[in-house]
Amino acid sequence: MKINLKFKRKNAIFICQIGESAFKVIKCLPANNFKEYTALEAEGIAADLDDKRLSEKLIQLFKKLGYNDDPVVISLPRSKVTCRYLKIPAQAPEEIEKIISLQASRYLPYSSEELITGYQLISTDKEGYSQVNLVIVHKDIIERYLKMLKDLKADKIMVALSSYGLASFFNYLKPQESEPVMIMEVEYQQAELAIVAQKKLIFSRYFRINSQQPLWESLFIEEVRKTQDAYLKEAAKDAPRKIMVTGAGKIYAEFAQTLAKQIDLPVEALGYAKINMRRDLLNNAMGSEYSFAGVIGMGLKNIEENLNLLPHEIKEKNKILTKKKERLSLALVIAGIILMLFVGLQKNLSNKAYYLERLKSELAKMTKEARVLEDIEKRLQFMRHRAVKKLSALDLIYELHRVMPGQIALVNLTYEEDNRIILRGQTPQLNAVFELVAELRKSPVFSELDVKVKYATQKKTNAGELVDFEIVCLKK
């Protein structure tokens, strides 16, 4: 079921973004079919500013802008997430959510419990597949932002990737565009790129800019070309037809001119002039060293609940509250039906039969739908069981590469699936063997294995003393 975050008309909406070098907060009010921006602030973050002090400054800024238990949207910087364009063998939202949750740990070296995922459905095909834009972020990052805003005591919070705000900003200003377009949001130290087609975000990327570095313009152009190549390789879509540049008011036009000279695509500057805000706010935005395009875009369109990157437990609490409301509504409906039945019984038996048949029909529909969901759950449990049961050779090699001390030379690796793993090697220091064993025991990949040193023998060679060792990892 698709759920959008909708706010009452009387409520303002606050959107904030906490980046590496600055934080931004804007306030907008719903007004008929558009949004009116009434406040806009940005402040740099000093290198020695800790989270506690940053949280205090954020809360002060919210109160300065008139915050009063309003909904909050956190725009998560692109640098904090991993995105993938995937083809999923499912079309039902429940199946898609569970499949991408299992897939997420393939792209980041963490367990699925440590990751939060979101997705946007791009398209579906007749074979039952869905193309989705997957967003993955570590849970600690989201919890850090929520902790910073804890003192606001906001009842409604949404966390969404900044690239979707940038896409909404472009779609609002260029509603007639449908072909692939690259949108670039630039600031002095960073750039975020998003490729939009048919009103949907297909691909996004982030990179840093160092204008003090020699030949930085050439490096900047190279990053833009890398983005084009990565998009064509991963998303397999048509190449962008043009580039739209927005960003910090003092520099984005200069970047647009630089691109136009070296890129074989039309380049246009995209400003804030058509956004509904007061003239003084517009002047502040255009004169700022920070960009507000992506943050403004977050307020222009309701973000799909599928893209909400809140932790799973918070989402579940919200779902429980929603289900309680739905059950209450259902109870009222049932009470009404019972009342109607009672009245019908007093009038004639034919009315009684009619209402009973209606109830049976609805119950049959619900039973049929429940069976489908039960079958889906069984298949997904089987897939999850198959996914976590076996340790893949790729996971094993990657983990050994990650934890192997530099003093150890691995001579032989024996991997017997679901049975045992044998590591033989040499090292000039005996302590390195026990260091490796300790790392393996802490590793989540080896959590199901009993790691022991079978032998560690010291011998003399022409190159000096070496320790031959064998480590055996057995299934517990």
Number of C-alpha atoms within 10 A of each C-alpha: 8 7 10 14 15 11 15 11 11 10 15 23 23 26 25 24 22 21 16 15 13 13 18 21 24 22 24 21 20 18 11 8 6 14 20 18 24 15 18 22 19 20 16 14 15 11 8 7 10 10 13 11 12 17 19 14 14 22 18 14 18 21 11 10 17 14 20 13 14 21 20 21 23 25 26 25 18 23 17 15 17 17 21 18 20 18 16 17 15 17 17 13 13 13 18 18 16 16 17 20 21 18 18 23 16 12 11 14 15 14 15 18 13 13 22 22 28 23 23 19 19 18 12 16 9 6 9 11 16 20 20 22 22 23 23 24 21 21 18 13 14 19 13 12 17 18 13 19 20 12 12 19 11 14 9 13 18 18 23 24 26 24 29 27 25 29 27 28 27 25 21 17 15 12 12 10 14 13 14 21 23 24 27 27 24 27 22 17 14 16 21 22 26 26 25 26 20 15 21 19 22 27 24 27 22 20 16 15 18 14 14 8 9 9 10 13 17 13 15 20 16 12 19 20 13 13 21 17 12 15 22 15 10 13 17 10 12 12 15 18 13 16 24 19 22 29 29 21 23 16 19 24 19 13 21 21 14 16 22 15 11 11 14 10 13 13 21 17 17 23 21 19 12 10 19 15 18 12 10 10 16 20 14 13 23 21 14 18 20 25 24 27 26 25 28 26 24 27 25 21 19 14 22 17 20 18 21 23 25 21 20 14 9 10 14 12 11 13 12 12 12 12 12 12 12 12 12 12 12 12 12 12 12 13 12 12 15 13 12 14 18 13 13 17 15 10 11 10 10 10 17 17 13 12 17 12 12 11 13 11 12 11 12 12 11 11 12 11 11 12 11 10 14 11 11 15 15 11 13 16 13 11 15 15 11 10 13 10 10 10 14 14 12 8 13 15 11 12 18 16 11 11 16 18 15 9 14 17 14 15 12 11 14 11 14 11 12 14 11 16 20 18 17 18 17 22 21 18 14 18 11 18 24 15 13 16 19 14 16 22 17 11 15 13 19 19 13 15 19 15 21 17 15 13 13 19 11 16 11 9 8 6 7 8 13 18 20 19 20 20 21 18 22 17 14 10
